[in-house]
Amino acid sequence: MAPLFTNLPFLSFLLLFLFFLASFCSLSAQGKPTQNQNTSISFSFPLTSLRFSRNNVQTLYPSFVSETRQNSRLQPRPRPRPSPYNFKTTFKYSMALIVALPIGTPPQTQQMVLDTGSQLSWIQCHKKVAQKPPPPVSFDPSLSSSFSVLPCNHPLCKPRVPDFTLPTSCDQNRLCHYSYFYADGTLAEGNLVREKFTFSRSQSTPPLILGCATDTSEDNGILGMNLGRLSFTSQAKVSKFSYCVPTRLTQPGVSPTGSFYLGENPNSHGFQYINLLIFPESRTMPNMDPLAYTLPMQGIRIGAKKLPIPTSVFRPDAGGSGQTMIDSGSEFTYLVDEAYNKVREEVMRLLGPRLKKGYVYGGVADMCIDGNPIEIGRLIGDMVLEFEKGVEITVDKERMLADVGDGVHCLGIGRSNLLGIASNIIGNFHQQNLWVEFDLANKRVGFAKADCSRAV
């Protein structure tokens, strides 16, 4: 036994070390948070402070690691990242929102339809056919140093990629060929390419995947702005954008001008916001578009009368029918039968024999008149779309009727089923004189009345 205590200096040091260690553990135990508090700091804090999106999934876990490495000290709540762009431009409005954007290096200005209801952006590409000169707005890839094509071995060029309405394929030049089909019957096809948008010398996107359309009946391209991974907003990591649709003019050949912001809008302090309804893409339903901007609509008023339409009519059922989306690429508003029939009953009660019998405009709108649109608008009154949190979109009586030509004016509302869909769609006709902001970082949409012909 004697050898155990032969090194007294070492023993003294050992006892002293154990004494301080015990004291430190005691003090640590007194100051240690409860288990629930520790969980709140380590897990709840980063999860509740970051809005879930494809853009910030990678930042979620590093946030948790940094918390634990700093001994779980409470840090300031991180705010959603501001948009990397601060860009304002204008658009022309007739039946669609046509924005001119600079694409390529050096930039070539391209006319594109601002479309919150679709995913893939595409441009009109120069097709070198001697017999048919290209339209003046077409994009010439040979003039851009940042242009590149997607080869057939790219992951997007597979038959089962879900981002396209028709399967992609490999063409005779070993390039990835796409075809995109829209609800209104429009077809665009060409090759998938990469190209960047150059807003200024200091602001440009990285090369984005676009469609380079060489065969389409349209004069303009599409700026796809929905929630899909290939949309302009997702690829360019846009956290916020907004637009203000001016009043449509009836003079032929005259298109009013509206405003379009990428990034912060100086008018947003007066916006009223509602939260988007978010659905996972894995939740497959035959009539659901999980990439659309789905709003929690609750009802419709015409004049002072609240129409007897159940709220469930504006929410997706088990098959996805009834989804209510806001779509800048759709001209009119479309309602499912349960809502449309109630609107039509009220309009018939107010207008009676003034409605044209047996007349259907565009195969979807059957509430049309030959009379004075101002007088008819006064008879109908304002229409109000009601949402959660008391937020409303008021369609003034002066904007209830659309001039469809030959002296005929129609209520800008159609039947969804005649369009071949089972959703409610709020089109751009009912977004006139209204700021609409898509705050993607906070998953909400904001509205505010405005004179959009003078908006800044």
Buried (B, 14 or more C-beta within 10 A) or exposed (E): EEEEEEEEEEEEEEEEEEEEEEEEEEEEEEEEEEEEEEEBBEEEBBEEBBBEBEBBEEEEEEBBEEBEEEEBEEBEEEEBEEBEBBBBBBBBBEBBBBBBBBBBBEBBEBBBBBBBBBBBBBBBBBBEEEEEEBEEBBBEBEEBEBBEBBEBEBEBBBEEBEBBBEEBBBBEEEBBBBBBEBBEEEBBBBBBBBBBBBBEEEBBBEBBBBBBBBEBEBEBBBBBBBBBEBBBBBBBBBBBBBBBBBBBBEEEEEBBBBBBBBBBBEBBEEBBBBBBBEBEEEEEBEBBBBBBBBBBBBBBBBBEEEBEBEEEBBBBBEEBBBBBBBBBBBBBBBBBBBBBBBBBEBBEEBBEEBBBEEBBBBEBBBBBBBBEBEEBBEBBBBBBBBBEEEBBBBBBBBBBBBEBEEEBBBBBBBBBBBBEBBBBBBBBBBBBBBBBBBBBBBBBBBBBEBEBBEBE
